[in-house]
Amino acid sequence: MAAGQSYELETKLRRLEQGAKTRFGGTTDSELSELEDVVALTAARVQSAESEVSDIESKIAALNAAGSKKKVSGSQRKKATEDFSRTSNGAQWKTNSLF
């Protein structure tokens, strides 16, 4: 959502800049000032959206890293439990290391 919003705002900013360049010849100072305000506001929104995207990407990376660690330790626990249940019925203990 934020990445799409960022792209949309950047596109709008480019259109506004082009419109300002095209209309500059006959534009009054007040109209030019209004366009500059709109461009500045749009640029601020783009920057905010990019910051939001960066924050979300950082959170996703952290969650993926935490999830990877959890999966590894979870799969090791499952293997250890399976090994124990196979050997607890009187068979020999496995000597394989889990590490």
PyMOL commands that set and color helices and strands:
alter all, ss='L'
color gray80, all
select helices_A, chain A and resi 2-26+29-87
alter helices_A, ss='H'
color red, helices_A
deselect
rebuild
show_as cartoon
